[in-house]
Amino acid sequence: MLLSLAGVVFVDALHERLAGAGFDDFTVRSGWVLRTLGEEELSLRDLADRMGLSSPGTLKAIDPMLRAGYLERARTNDRRVRAVRVTDRGRAALACATAFHAEFEAGLAADAGAADAAATRRTLEALVERGSAHLPSSLLPEDAHRAGSAAGGRRRHSEESPRPVHTSHSAQKATTRATPPSRSK
């Protein structure tokens, strides 16, 4: 229960920061997609494979991001292939989220002490290394991905995964907002 509550505190603060920076339609899933893409242009199928989603599930994840201007369609030599890439707006949102992550962790170290914060980080890393069917394999440390696969802990997501695990009204609301019209790169 305590870990879930801590996750709610983190997600609420993250969404507040992102909204304050003009990214009120950014979700946890948006961050996963952007981190998976990085600076690459990927086909829908390749992105789906990296995230452990089906093609329809991936399309469901990226459509709001395309409308919000975090992603854009990329031209390919094969007109049958639909590819996407991160826009400047997407990179700015991800940079804001990444900076927040670092500041949040530094704040915890200041509040609890560096040794306790480092121990907490190690504990959370050990938990993530267990793997889950709801974590995109592209975001797991390589050794955790191998361990989860060997143990049978990883499987393909359904179109609805990953499901939010928090119950905070504001965090839940932040992940279900309608997206504004897209802005071009």
Secondary structure as GFF3:
##gff-version 3
##sequence-region A 1 185
A	DSSP	alpha_helix	2	20	.	.	.	ID=ss1
A	DSSP	alpha_helix	28	37	.	.	.	ID=ss2
A	DSSP	beta_strand	42	43	.	.	.	ID=ss3
A	DSSP	alpha_helix	44	51	.	.	.	ID=ss4
A	DSSP	alpha_helix	55	68	.	.	.	ID=ss5
A	DSSP	beta_strand	71	74	.	.	.	ID=ss6
A	DSSP	beta_strand	83	86	.	.	.	ID=ss7
A	DSSP	alpha_helix	88	112	.	.	.	ID=ss8
A	DSSP	alpha_helix	114	129	.	.	.	ID=ss9
A	DSSP	three_ten_helix	137	139	.	.	.	ID=ss10
A	DSSP	alpha_helix	142	150	.	.	.	ID=ss11
A	DSSP	alpha_helix	169	175	.	.	.	ID=ss12
###
